[in-house]
Amino acid sequence: MRFGRHVGVVLALTLATPAAARADGSKPPAPLAELMKEAEAAWGGLERGRKEGATEAEKKEANDLYCKKAAALARRALVYAEGHPEAPEAPELLAWIFVGGLGGYSAKTDAECDAAYDLMAERYLDRDAILPVCRIAWNNAGKTHAEAFLRAAVERSPNLNVRALSCFSLGRHQQSLARLAASLDDPVRGKRLQENLGPELVRRLRGMRPDALKREAEALFTRTAKEFRDLQPMGPDFPPLGEQAEGALFRLRNLEVGCTVPEIEGEDVNGTPMKLSDFRGKVVVISFWATWCGPCMGMVPDEKALVERMKGRPFALVGVNGDDDRAKAKSVSAKEGITWRSFWNQSPHGPISLKWGVSGWPTIYVVDASGVIRNDNLRGRELDQAVELLVAEAEAATRKPRAPR
């Protein structure tokens, strides 16, 4: 039985009982503005709990409390949407579960997210309010409710923007599944990946064929580029879907592990010409970063340490900067001690990131000394490990005696 149906069973009692009369002390369903206010307060508590100097136990306690509050807020949004199907806020509340900082934050909100996907597929495929969910649902690769929602939107939505964005997002979803399936036994991240995914999803992934998933992704991206080329369902700040789909196709065909890395030619943040091939012969970490990207800036200390450790060895860190303010990129680089060169991408949707189909910041590629992509989207210790292995491999190759002629 779906969670949404279960909500419906208890809905009459929930809505009919005044808040003051509830024996269990629970709060009544709330409209979006109230939930947003409570979510902001919950997030503030999390930030205070994770303040500098907090112990690991205190951080865990703050995180657990936030997750508990987030799940409760999500359930209240679901109850309201289930009980007020005609209310304009109903689809907005369901979307808010995903884009309001709650959905996907922890496994404690999985049931609420699944129920929201089902309810949107059942009732609201015609609404613009669900467009933000269509945009991000691909990132829930392996979640059967997310995939079912996207397929329902592609097949049944009368809303052109919903149908178009879901087509593109479903392609990303299948591509992401293929990447996960192919990475399960990766020597660097395979063990950690399996632990994070859990045994049930790992079993499902092992039964999938990455080549078949890639073919479906390619077909969905091709359809998006042809059928929905000029649409901008995410708004004017985003490129037309056709351009995004072409980037996704380029990534699928040219940026998988085992591909020779494509050339990048342009200029760095300081205006000096540079090419990616200038670094051939070295192990290269390509990092798409920006000053507005918190996780990107959070990686800087580790990147600085990596560059320092690799000094004098065949290694280079090469950035692709996604700021639209070059002066800010330069000043932040100087302040943070970012000494490695970065291509100037002009904006988050600039020519390099658009061509490469970058779907999130940061995006990381690890390229060996012969120019072959060996890993992607590693961070921290796993990135260090991958680089060390490849640099040692490159150094060993240069020490091999040449065969006599």
Beta strands, then each sheet from edge to edge (+ up, - down):
strand 1: 265-267
strand 2: 273-275
strand 3: 283-289
strand 4: 315-321
strand 5: 342-344
strand 6: 363-367
strand 7: 373-376
sheet 1: 1+ 2-
sheet 2: 5+ 4+ 3+ 6- 7+
end
